[in-house]
Amino acid sequence: MQVNSDFSKIATVAPEDHDWTPSTQSHVERIMLDRIGEEKARATSLVRYAPNSSFPNHIHTGGEEIFVLSGTFSDESGDYSKGWYLRNPVRSSHAPFSKEGTKIFVKLWQMQPDDQQTVRINTNDVNQWTFENGRQSCNLFKNEHETTSLQRLQSHEALFTNSHFDAPLELMVIAGSVVFANKEYLEESWIRLPKGKHEKLFVGEQGATIYQKIGQFQNTDYEGSK
């Protein structure tokens, strides 16, 4: 299966494009934002759990990254409400569930083989935020391959002043909106841009909070491709 699999091209998914489809577990649905592979895949998705739904225990051979958009996501390590950021490292396992229902942003099989860092960050905690380069930032993860953060931006602000920095960009609109190529992308919009294509990104009228990943995140070295 190939969904937005050409990383040299611009890819966008707005809320009006959302197409929820069943997963392998009842009462758990997903929207495929990008995907290379079948059920075991290098994938970026929105996933929605109905109340009292669950997945059986499974291993994330290529690691898993989660941002909780609504409700409460749970597994053996705890309960995570809206605003929590999680990284489950390569070869980790868990049995996720949700008692009240939840919607999460999920990235699978996009970590390096030696990535063994477990991360749990509550972005609602004001102590997680700093003021950097004229804006509020919550650093989520950084290594030589990627820099992942939340950014709070003012209305009409340009996301980047240098449109040609040498790295691809991925973002999810957590609150507010951003404008790209003269189109407004509201909350839960997803945008992926190759390097040098960021000059048309601006914040909407009400400001924005965005999940932002910069770097070489288009790793496709996953089991499903072999």
TORKOL-4160 file (C-alpha; in steps of 0.2 Angstrom, whole numbers, padded with zeros to 4 digits, m for minus):
226
<pt num="1" X="0000" Y="0000" Z="0000"/>
<pt num="2" X="0006" Y="0017" Z="m0005"/>
<pt num="3" X="m0001" Y="0033" Z="0003"/>
<pt num="4" X="0008" Y="0050" Z="0001"/>
<pt num="5" X="0024" Y="0039" Z="m0001"/>
<pt num="6" X="0034" Y="0051" Z="m0013"/>
<pt num="7" X="0044" Y="0062" Z="0000"/>
<pt num="8" X="0050" Y="0073" Z="m0014"/>
<pt num="9" X="0032" Y="0080" Z="m0016"/>
<pt num="10" X="0021" Y="0091" Z="m0005"/>
<pt num="11" X="0008" Y="0081" Z="0004"/>
<pt num="12" X="m0007" Y="0088" Z="0014"/>
<pt num="13" X="m0022" Y="0081" Z="0022"/>
<pt num="14" X="m0036" Y="0094" Z="0029"/>
<pt num="15" X="m0050" Y="0089" Z="0040"/>
<pt num="16" X="m0062" Y="0089" Z="0026"/>
<pt num="17" X="m0051" Y="0076" Z="0018"/>
<pt num="18" X="m0052" Y="0064" Z="0033"/>
<pt num="19" X="m0058" Y="0047" Z="0028"/>
<pt num="20" X="m0059" Y="0035" Z="0044"/>
<pt num="21" X="m0057" Y="0017" Z="0040"/>
<pt num="22" X="m0058" Y="0002" Z="0051"/>
<pt num="23" X="m0041" Y="m0005" Z="0058"/>
<pt num="24" X="m0038" Y="m0023" Z="0062"/>
<pt num="25" X="m0047" Y="m0021" Z="0079"/>
<pt num="26" X="m0065" Y="m0017" Z="0081"/>
<pt num="27" X="m0070" Y="0000" Z="0087"/>
<pt num="28" X="m0053" Y="0007" Z="0082"/>
<pt num="29" X="m0052" Y="0017" Z="0066"/>
<pt num="30" X="m0038" Y="0027" Z="0057"/>
<pt num="31" X="m0034" Y="0039" Z="0044"/>
<pt num="32" X="m0019" Y="0035" Z="0034"/>
<pt num="33" X="m0009" Y="0051" Z="0031"/>
<pt num="34" X="0006" Y="0043" Z="0023"/>
<pt num="35" X="0010" Y="0024" Z="0022"/>
<pt num="36" X="0022" Y="0012" Z="0014"/>
<pt num="37" X="0017" Y="m0006" Z="0017"/>
<pt num="38" X="0003" Y="m0016" Z="0022"/>
<pt num="39" X="m0003" Y="m0020" Z="0040"/>
<pt num="40" X="0016" Y="m0019" Z="0045"/>
<pt num="41" X="0021" Y="m0002" Z="0038"/>
<pt num="42" X="0031" Y="0013" Z="0039"/>
<pt num="43" X="0016" Y="0024" Z="0043"/>
<pt num="44" X="0009" Y="0041" Z="0049"/>
<pt num="45" X="m0009" Y="0041" Z="0054"/>
<pt num="46" X="m0023" Y="0048" Z="0065"/>
<pt num="47" X="m0031" Y="0034" Z="0075"/>
<pt num="48" X="m0047" Y="0035" Z="0085"/>
<pt num="49" X="m0052" Y="0023" Z="0099"/>
<pt num="50" X="m0070" Y="0021" Z="0104"/>
<pt num="51" X="m0074" Y="0020" Z="0123"/>
<pt num="52" X="m0068" Y="0004" Z="0130"/>
<pt num="53" X="m0058" Y="m0002" Z="0115"/>
<pt num="54" X="m0041" Y="m0009" Z="0114"/>
<pt num="55" X="m0027" Y="m0018" Z="0105"/>
<pt num="56" X="m0019" Y="m0034" Z="0110"/>
<pt num="57" X="m0001" Y="m0034" Z="0115"/>
<pt num="58" X="0011" Y="m0031" Z="0101"/>
<pt num="59" X="0029" Y="m0026" Z="0097"/>
<pt num="60" X="0034" Y="m0010" Z="0088"/>
<pt num="61" X="0049" Y="m0017" Z="0079"/>
<pt num="62" X="0053" Y="0001" Z="0071"/>
<pt num="63" X="0047" Y="0011" Z="0086"/>
<pt num="64" X="0031" Y="0022" Z="0089"/>
<pt num="65" X="0028" Y="0040" Z="0092"/>
<pt num="66" X="0011" Y="0046" Z="0098"/>
<pt num="67" X="0003" Y="0063" Z="0102"/>
<pt num="68" X="m0013" Y="0063" Z="0111"/>
<pt num="69" X="m0026" Y="0074" Z="0102"/>
<pt num="70" X="m0041" Y="0071" Z="0113"/>
<pt num="71" X="m0048" Y="0059" Z="0126"/>
<pt num="72" X="m0036" Y="0048" Z="0136"/>
<pt num="73" X="m0024" Y="0035" Z="0129"/>
<pt num="74" X="m0018" Y="0021" Z="0140"/>
<pt num="75" X="m0006" Y="0006" Z="0141"/>
<pt num="76" X="0003" Y="m0003" Z="0154"/>
<pt num="77" X="0014" Y="0012" Z="0158"/>
<pt num="78" X="0000" Y="0024" Z="0162"/>
<pt num="79" X="m0015" Y="0035" Z="0157"/>
<pt num="80" X="m0011" Y="0049" Z="0145"/>
<pt num="81" X="m0024" Y="0063" Z="0142"/>
<pt num="82" X="m0024" Y="0077" Z="0128"/>
<pt num="83" X="m0007" Y="0085" Z="0126"/>
<pt num="84" X="0004" Y="0070" Z="0131"/>
<pt num="85" X="0019" Y="0066" Z="0119"/>
<pt num="86" X="0025" Y="0048" Z="0119"/>
<pt num="87" X="0040" Y="0039" Z="0111"/>
<pt num="88" X="0040" Y="0020" Z="0113"/>
<pt num="89" X="0057" Y="0014" Z="0107"/>
<pt num="90" X="0063" Y="0001" Z="0094"/>
<pt num="91" X="0057" Y="m0017" Z="0099"/>
<pt num="92" X="0046" Y="m0010" Z="0113"/>
<pt num="93" X="0029" Y="m0018" Z="0116"/>
<pt num="94" X="0013" Y="m0014" Z="0124"/>
<pt num="95" X="m0006" Y="m0017" Z="0124"/>
<pt num="96" X="m0015" Y="0000" Z="0122"/>
<pt num="97" X="m0033" Y="0004" Z="0126"/>
<pt num="98" X="m0045" Y="0018" Z="0130"/>
<pt num="99" X="m0059" Y="0018" Z="0143"/>
<pt num="100" X="m0066" Y="0035" Z="0138"/>
<pt num="101" X="m0061" Y="0035" Z="0120"/>
<pt num="102" X="m0046" Y="0044" Z="0112"/>
<pt num="103" X="m0039" Y="0052" Z="0096"/>
<pt num="104" X="m0020" Y="0051" Z="0093"/>
<pt num="105" X="m0007" Y="0056" Z="0080"/>
<pt num="106" X="0004" Y="0041" Z="0077"/>
<pt num="107" X="0020" Y="0038" Z="0068"/>
<pt num="108" X="0027" Y="0020" Z="0066"/>
<pt num="109" X="0043" Y="0013" Z="0060"/>
<pt num="110" X="0052" Y="0030" Z="0058"/>
<pt num="111" X="0065" Y="0028" Z="0072"/>
<pt num="112" X="0083" Y="0023" Z="0070"/>
<pt num="113" X="0088" Y="0005" Z="0075"/>
<pt num="114" X="0098" Y="0011" Z="0090"/>
<pt num="115" X="0084" Y="0022" Z="0096"/>
<pt num="116" X="0081" Y="0015" Z="0114"/>
<pt num="117" X="0074" Y="0031" Z="0122"/>
<pt num="118" X="0057" Y="0031" Z="0130"/>
<pt num="119" X="0049" Y="0048" Z="0131"/>
<pt num="120" X="0034" Y="0054" Z="0141"/>
<pt num="121" X="0031" Y="0073" Z="0140"/>
<pt num="122" X="0015" Y="0082" Z="0147"/>
<pt num="123" X="0015" Y="0097" Z="0135"/>
<pt num="124" X="0001" Y="0105" Z="0147"/>
<pt num="125" X="0015" Y="0107" Z="0160"/>
<pt num="126" X="0021" Y="0126" Z="0158"/>
<pt num="127" X="0038" Y="0120" Z="0164"/>
<pt num="128" X="0040" Y="0111" Z="0148"/>
<pt num="129" X="0039" Y="0127" Z="0138"/>
<pt num="130" X="0053" Y="0139" Z="0134"/>
<pt num="131" X="0054" Y="0155" Z="0124"/>
<pt num="132" X="0065" Y="0153" Z="0109"/>
<pt num="133" X="0068" Y="0164" Z="0094"/>
<pt num="134" X="0053" Y="0175" Z="0098"/>
<pt num="135" X="0041" Y="0161" Z="0101"/>
<pt num="136" X="0035" Y="0148" Z="0114"/>
<pt num="137" X="0043" Y="0131" Z="0111"/>
<pt num="138" X="0041" Y="0114" Z="0119"/>
<pt num="139" X="0055" Y="0102" Z="0114"/>
<pt num="140" X="0049" Y="0084" Z="0112"/>
<pt num="141" X="0064" Y="0075" Z="0105"/>
<pt num="142" X="0080" Y="0079" Z="0096"/>
<pt num="143" X="0095" Y="0068" Z="0089"/>
<pt num="144" X="0106" Y="0070" Z="0073"/>
<pt num="145" X="0091" Y="0064" Z="0062"/>
<pt num="146" X="0077" Y="0075" Z="0068"/>
<pt num="147" X="0071" Y="0089" Z="0079"/>
<pt num="148" X="0053" Y="0087" Z="0085"/>
<pt num="149" X="0043" Y="0101" Z="0095"/>
<pt num="150" X="0027" Y="0110" Z="0098"/>
<pt num="151" X="0027" Y="0128" Z="0093"/>
<pt num="152" X="0015" Y="0142" Z="0098"/>
<pt num="153" X="0014" Y="0155" Z="0085"/>
<pt num="154" X="0006" Y="0172" Z="0084"/>
<pt num="155" X="m0007" Y="0177" Z="0071"/>
<pt num="156" X="m0001" Y="0180" Z="0053"/>
<pt num="157" X="0017" Y="0175" Z="0058"/>
<pt num="158" X="0028" Y="0166" Z="0045"/>
<pt num="159" X="0033" Y="0149" Z="0052"/>
<pt num="160" X="0050" Y="0151" Z="0044"/>
<pt num="161" X="0060" Y="0166" Z="0039"/>
<pt num="162" X="0073" Y="0156" Z="0029"/>
<pt num="163" X="0063" Y="0146" Z="0016"/>
<pt num="164" X="0078" Y="0136" Z="0010"/>
<pt num="165" X="0085" Y="0127" Z="0026"/>
<pt num="166" X="0091" Y="0110" Z="0021"/>
<pt num="167" X="0078" Y="0099" Z="0029"/>
<pt num="168" X="0061" Y="0092" Z="0026"/>
<pt num="169" X="0046" Y="0098" Z="0037"/>
<pt num="170" X="0031" Y="0089" Z="0044"/>
<pt num="171" X="0018" Y="0097" Z="0054"/>
<pt num="172" X="0001" Y="0094" Z="0062"/>
<pt num="173" X="m0010" Y="0108" Z="0067"/>
<pt num="174" X="m0015" Y="0105" Z="0086"/>
<pt num="175" X="m0024" Y="0122" Z="0088"/>
<pt num="176" X="m0029" Y="0137" Z="0077"/>
<pt num="177" X="m0024" Y="0136" Z="0059"/>
<pt num="178" X="m0010" Y="0138" Z="0047"/>
<pt num="179" X="m0010" Y="0145" Z="0029"/>
<pt num="180" X="m0001" Y="0136" Z="0015"/>
<pt num="181" X="m0001" Y="0141" Z="m0003"/>
<pt num="182" X="m0016" Y="0152" Z="0000"/>
<pt num="183" X="m0027" Y="0138" Z="0009"/>
<pt num="184" X="m0031" Y="0138" Z="0027"/>
<pt num="185" X="m0028" Y="0122" Z="0036"/>
<pt num="186" X="m0037" Y="0120" Z="0053"/>
<pt num="187" X="m0035" Y="0110" Z="0068"/>
<pt num="188" X="m0030" Y="0091" Z="0064"/>
<pt num="189" X="m0023" Y="0096" Z="0047"/>
<pt num="190" X="m0007" Y="0088" Z="0042"/>
<pt num="191" X="0006" Y="0095" Z="0030"/>
<pt num="192" X="0023" Y="0087" Z="0024"/>
<pt num="193" X="0035" Y="0097" Z="0014"/>
<pt num="194" X="0051" Y="0093" Z="0006"/>
<pt num="195" X="0066" Y="0105" Z="0009"/>
<pt num="196" X="0065" Y="0122" Z="0002"/>
<pt num="197" X="0046" Y="0123" Z="0001"/>
<pt num="198" X="0042" Y="0132" Z="0017"/>
<pt num="199" X="0041" Y="0150" Z="0011"/>
<pt num="200" X="0022" Y="0149" Z="0009"/>
<pt num="201" X="0018" Y="0144" Z="0027"/>
<pt num="202" X="0009" Y="0157" Z="0038"/>
<pt num="203" X="m0001" Y="0157" Z="0054"/>
<pt num="204" X="m0020" Y="0160" Z="0053"/>
<pt num="205" X="m0030" Y="0174" Z="0061"/>
<pt num="206" X="m0032" Y="0165" Z="0078"/>
<pt num="207" X="m0013" Y="0160" Z="0080"/>
<pt num="208" X="m0008" Y="0142" Z="0081"/>
<pt num="209" X="0000" Y="0128" Z="0090"/>
<pt num="210" X="0008" Y="0115" Z="0079"/>
<pt num="211" X="0017" Y="0099" Z="0081"/>
<pt num="212" X="0033" Y="0101" Z="0070"/>
<pt num="213" X="0046" Y="0089" Z="0065"/>
<pt num="214" X="0061" Y="0094" Z="0055"/>
<pt num="215" X="0074" Y="0082" Z="0048"/>
<pt num="216" X="0077" Y="0066" Z="0039"/>
<pt num="217" X="0061" Y="0058" Z="0045"/>
<pt num="218" X="0057" Y="0049" Z="0028"/>
<pt num="219" X="0066" Y="0033" Z="0034"/>
<pt num="220" X="0059" Y="0018" Z="0025"/>
<pt num="221" X="0070" Y="0004" Z="0032"/>
<pt num="222" X="0056" Y="m0007" Z="0039"/>
<pt num="223" X="0052" Y="m0025" Z="0040"/>
<pt num="224" X="0037" Y="m0024" Z="0028"/>
<pt num="225" X="0048" Y="m0018" Z="0014"/>
<pt num="226" X="0058" Y="m0034" Z="0014"/>
